[in-house]
Amino acid sequence: MIVVVAALGALLLAESAFAAGPVPPVSLNIGTSSSRNLSGLPAQQIAAQAGNITQVNITALTITKSWQGYYGNVSGAIVLQNANNNTFYNWSLTSTAGEIYATRTTSVNFATVNCTAAANLTTEETFLGQVAADADSVSNTFKKPTSHPTFSVGSVSVGNGSCYATNAFDNTGAQTTDFFQVLLSDASGAGNIVYTTLMNGSKTGFNNQAWDFELLVGQNGHAGGPSTTTYYFYVELG
């Protein structure tokens, strides 16, 4: 059974020249969480008749015990403010671009953040209670080389296709043009994982509604794992 921490609603961010790079959002408006209830499916039946041998092809589902999904919209502005948050001028954003970051530490060093190393995938799988052979393992979810757009984390440029990456689904299923998910980490000894998504600006998402982002993060919902995992969100408006 997957543990759902929260669904993410709107993000608000005030950006200044003194806060270049990822910063915490001003607020989070958390919406409703949900997970599919497979136990509610009707029982399937087959009539058995003595003497028969029957081929049966079965389609079944199981809910991941390793991943949490967030989705939502982003609003914000570029502001000129003093240290007391008094606004000298405000430029409202007419379109949304940039990145959203989620990490389990408050001490991530964004100045050293770049593509995560292969060794960090193994460490993350251990944290999530996985082995690499699991269908939904980190290694089987995030691939390299994978084509993702070039983007910047503060002053650090992340090149096209250089990171382990994947795409969250849209209303048609698997796709490779929107909702990019990229694995980053900082250069600390811990190699802190930073789950990253590139904002799209109102694209049709997994549930046939328009969203600015979809974000996949790891959570160990296996037996013995924590009931919830806290993630700290950061935003960089581009």
Secondary structure, 3 states (H helix, E strand, C coil): CCCCCCEEEEEEEEECHHHCCCECCCEEEEECCCCCCHHHCCCCCCCCCCCCCCCCCCCCCCCCCCEEEEEECEEEEEEEECCCCCEEEEEECCCCCEEEEEECCCCCCHHHCEECCHHHHHHHHHHCCCCCCCCCCHHHHCECCCCCCCEEECCEEECCCCCCEEECCECCECCCCCCEEEEEECCCCCCCEEEEEECCCCEECCCCCEECEEEEEECCCCCCCCCCCCCEEEEEEC
